[in-house]
Structure formats: structure tokens, C-alpha cells
């Protein structure tokens, strides 16, 4: 039956706690958790999150372009995939790079965590502390470490908008509209996902619970049909194999190498156990809207391609499955939030949380050591030098070294392989023949994934690469006709080994 307005699970009255509890008593857990989830943003000299370096670097370039500098680069009007970049540009006008990155990322983490926590809470009808460890891991998972902060921020805002609609109160539903507009400026895909979820919720509530599976079946058919359409009509690439971990978002832990596979497998087993417990406590879980949304999102992880070449952009939209996996993690938290975990289950989730962040701390420290080596190498070059970094670590699940040079170059040099202008997916663009960046996306991709032959003679290009026989960074000059290939740099320790350059 349709669910009456005003008595939805997760209404403000149900979240309020004991009736005689003071404000401080109710606020304290939220304040403590806010502080705890902020710690990884300040425990290292720099936040290591892939494209974050690129976002910072291009925000610096955008400010220079706005000031009338850097002829050959320009800013294009754009209304999506820009929110995080505008935030960084604003912060970098009045503060240092470190302050800008910490404030922007701290804000993004808090928005993501609490937006998703609110969604899980209104679905459960009580504060979703059961889901908090899973949300904390997702908050610093693969999407975060890849640095997809526009998408990441949009997911948090969209989750908050869905939560407002889920409560089924007219005034709150209206507030979802401006939130979705803000989410769109961050990333259109997360906004479209939220609109789809809201539409599904709106229709499902008008059906008898026993008939909602018909709606879910239609949703599955639409997802399969969309995948078939993309396969036949749009250039797309699918992930080889079956990524089971993405169905519940457990593969978000796969970041800095094989040691995270154990964590991912353990997290997946615990997730399945909690799903079973959810069915035990509520036998009609299959009629639950949140569970059906999780099933649909899991199907999208299986059916949809990992890269799509859209006609609007020069480069493909990549890592689609990883993004969908994060959405699965959010919906999974909403499904298991009503479950009250046993002591053993709480202990296991706590142990996985501690192990995940322990691994992350050690690996981030190692990556900061690599960035420090790059900084020392750049210091030997003349101001305004054009550089490329041809280093990689093939053991990592996320390309942690690909754009590390960008943050190092801010105020010192120009990364000639900066990918953002060439993709046309961002506001900063480049004209052909400019002296600051490649304008061909094919050249950028060749340097990132294959080999690139340097041909320009009007620019002196410096190349950062691993020193022979060590993990230090050396600098050479690239000569016309030289093939530039990324070389292996073992950037993070394996299991218990200390970061390179440090003694026990």
C-alpha cells in the first residue's frame, strides 16, 4: 500500500534520541565522528588522491588565465563537473595550496559521509550507526583515491536530496530541488542517478508492496537495454571478468595494491552476512524499496561499460564501474542500517576499519615521500620549465603517480602532459600550439598508457623518471624524436615494509 505522508521511517522525531536528552548529548556522537573521519585529511603533508593534484594545478592555471596570463589557454563556460574546481580556485586566491586542499577535501568528505549517513538513517528510521564503518571506508575508498571529487561531492549532495524526498514531507521534498541543482554543477551522472532513484521511490510507493518487483523487473530491463544500446551505437569498453565486489561496493577498498584484496574479500563476506541478517529480521526485505534499488544498481555494475566515448567530449568517461560501485556502497548502507549488529560483527567491522586506515596511512606516507623526491627534482629546474613525469607503479589499483607532478608544479613549472584541457570535460581548455600543455587527447593518452614520441623543437621539455637502480627521481631533457615511456617506480611498501627512504 502507499505509505502515508508524515509517518515515514527516519522522520526527525524518530532521529531525535531520548526525549529528555540534552542537545549536547545528542550532538556529541556526530561531533566525534566528524572529527574522526577528518583525521586522514590532515595526517600527512599532502592528501594523496590521484586527480586531486590535477584539480589543484588546474585551479591555479585557471586563476592565472582569469588574470589575463597564459595566452593559449582559456576558460570555457561549463555548468557541470566544475563545483569542486570553483571551490579550489576560490580557496587558492587567498590561501596556500596546502590550506586549499585541506579545506576543500575536508568539506567534500563531510558532505559525502553525512549526506549518505542521512539517507541511511531515514531509510532505517533511526541513526545509521550500523552503517558508519562501511561509510567511513567508502569515504576514503577508490573514488576518493582516484580524486574524482566532483563526482564524490555530487554523490553526497544527491544522497541528501534523496533523503529529503524519502521522508515524504512536502516542504522537505521541495528542498531537494536546489540540492539536485547544486549536485549537477558537481557532476551530472550523480545527479541523474539521484533523479532516477527519486523517480523509482515515487512510483514504488504508489504500488502494493507485493507488486513492486514488477517495477524492479522493468528497471532491470531498462538497464540491460541501455547497455545493449551503448554496445551497438556508442563506442564503449567493458571491464574484463565479473567484478563481484562492486555489487555491494566492497571493491572500494582496492586502492594501493594486493594487500587490499584481503580487506575487500573480508568486507564482502561481512556485507553478505549483514544482508542475510537483514532478511532474517525482515522476511519481506525483497519488497523493500532500498533493497530493490541496491539490486538495480548492482545490475548496472554488471551490465554497464567501464568507459564510454560521449560525442560531447574528446576523451571517454572512464571508471564508470568504480563510480557505480560507490553508489552500491551507499545503497548497501541504507539497506543494512536497520540491522543491529552482534558484538562479533561489530568487532569485525571495527577491525577491518582499523586495518584499512592503517594500510592507507603507511601507503600515503610512502606516496608523500615520492612527491617530496619530485619536489627536490623540480627545484633544480629553471622557473616555468615544461616537464612531464614518466613514472608509474603497476602494482596499484589506482593510478596514484599519474598526476602527482601537478601539485609539485604549482608556482614552479608547467606539466606539459596535463590531461584536463585536452579532454574538454573541464572548464580549462587549450588552443593548438600553445606553449603550456598538450592540446591533443591522443598524445596525452599515449604518454599515459603507451609511448609518446616528443617532436616539438620550440620547447625544452624536462622529463622526470626513476633513477637507474633506485626509487629516487632523476631529471633528463627530452630530445625531439625521443620515445617517452612510463617506467616502473615502486611507490608504496608491500605489506609490513617501511616506506622507501626510511629506516626501521
Buried (B, 14 or more C-beta within 10 A) or exposed (E): EEBEEEEBBBBEEBBEBEEEEEEEEBEEEEEEBBEEBBEBBEEBEBBBBBBBBBBBBBBBBBBEBEEEEBEBBBBEEBEBBBBBBBBBBBBBEEEEBBEBBBBBBBBBBBBBBBBBBBBBBBBBBBBBBBBBBBBBBBBBBBBBBBBBBBBBBBBBBBBBBBBBBBBBBEEBBEBBEEBBEBBBBBBBBBBBBBBBBBEBBEBBBEBEBEEBBEBBEEBBEBBBEEBEEBEEEEEBEBBEEEBBBBBBBBBBBBBBBEBBBEBBBBBBEBBEBBBEBBBEEBEEBBBBBBBBBBBBBBBBBBBBBBBBBEEEBBBBBBBBBBBBBBBBBBBBBBBBBBBEBEEEBBEBBEEBBEBBBEBBBBBBBBBBBBBBBBBEBBEEBEEEBBBBBBBBBEBBBBBBBBBBBBBBBBEBBBBBBBBBBBBBBBBBBBEEEBBBBBBEBEBBBBBBEEEBEBEBEEBEBBBBBBEEEEBBBEBEEBEEEBEBEBEEBBBBBEEEEEBBEEEE
